[in-house]
Each structure stands twice: as structure tokens, then as C-alpha cells.
Amino acid sequence: MPPVKPAQSSDTVDANRPKRIADQVADKLLDMITAGMFLPGDRLPGERQLAEDMKVSRVSVRAALQKLKTRGYLRAVQGGGTEVLSSTGVEMDTAMTDLVRDSLNNLRDLQEIRCTLETWAARRAAINASDEDIELLRIAYRQAHDPRRAPKYRADDDHRLHMMIGRASGSIIYYHVMKMLHDVLQAALTEIRFNNLSGPSFDRMVQEHHYAIVEAIAARDPDASEKAMSEHLQAVIEYFKLAAVNKPN
């Protein structure tokens, strides 16, 4: 009997067909992102874990990740790992970030658009949020308003809480739209909140509003959730108007 030809390892097969296997892996990862299994800001499992889960080599996984990074879906994270950047493959226009950073009027316009979207999301969250979603919202609230937490994290924590409401809404489309808007809004708020809207009275108002929103969602009350979010964002808009009037020429 002739000797049996040794079976090729998965690594050998992948090396012979790197483009096809890597493309399959990239397509599968993209399907998972667009289905909401991985959301913007989430970290993907490591290369080894992905290779084991998909039964391919790490070489193919690495090539697939690089392909998605090049197309704008993923980005490398400082310290190691890969983060979901977008489900659209389009990075946020830095020109838009500059527009809202340099003008309180432009920031107010963005805030008004955000108000329309987020009141809808708060209502949806009250209807769709799971018990786990509500627990995560409460954790995000406690972190955002922990007096021991450094003020430099204020904008990031505010952003995270609102994004958790988006997640709880159950709409992957809404979540991705708000992720793109929030990237711009967060960049502007980081500067403007410290320079124009900082202070105990503003921070106290935001904390009270955030509490009302989270508890209305936890109570599964769509009307109260929508009302609390509307009152919160309208109040912030009024602060923007006041800051614009008082801004030195």
C-alpha cells in the first residue's frame, strides 16, 4: 500500500489560499459588526481566540483584521487589541469636529439634532431594555457622577452613559448613527464643557437629569423616559445659548 499523503495543516492550507480565507474571515467579522454582536467601541477577541473560533490560522485572522482596519471598520488600540470603529467603514470627518469645536452655535445645532434622536431612543429603551441593560445604565450613571472621579473623565463618562441608552434601545441603526454624532460631540464637549459649561450648578443639573432618565427607563415608562431626556437636552441647549451670549469677542 502506498504511503498516505500527510494531511495539510490548517496553517498550510491558509498559506496556500491566504486571500480567500482572509476575505471569508473579514466578511464574517463584518457580518457580526453589522448585526450588532460587536458595537462601536467594543474590543474584538484576540487573534488566537478568533482563529480558534473560526477554525483558521492566526495569519488569516491578522490579514482579515488589517483589511477591515484599512477600510475604516476597525482600529488598533494602544496597548494591544482591536476596537470596532464603525459599521459604515467611514471615519468621522475631522472638518465637522472643527466646526462644532470652534462655534457654540454649531454645537447648539448638533445638540438640537441630538435631542430629536435621543428622546426617541430613551422611549425605545424603556420598552426594550433588558435587566442587564438597566444594570449597566446604573453602573454608567454611578461612574459618571462619582465625586471621587477626576473631572478630566467627565465628557467621556457622559458620552458612555448616553451610548448605553442607545444600546438599550435595541436599535443597531440608531446606535451607529449616534456613535458617529457622539464622536464629534464628545470632542467638542471635552473643550467646551471645561471652558464654558463647567461649574457646580451645571454638573448638579446634569446629575439630576441623568438620574431621572435612568430611573424612568428602569421603571419601563416610555413617556417619562422621553420627557426626562427632552428636559435634559433642552436644558443643555439653553446653557449653550447663554454661553454663546457671554462668550468674549
Protein Blocks (a to p, Z undefined) as FASTA:
>chain_A
ZZddddddfklmmmmmmmlmmmmmmmmmmmmmmnopacghiacddfklmmmmnopafklm
mmmmmmmmmnopaccdehiacddfbfnopacdfklmmmmmmpmklmmmmmmmmmmmmmmm
mmmmmmmpcfklmmmmmmmmmmmmgmkbcfklmmmmmmmmmmmmmmmnopaklmmmmmmm
mmmmmmmmmmmmmmmmgcjklmmmmmmmmmmmmmmmmnopaklmmmmmmmmmmmmmmmmm
mmmmmpcZZ
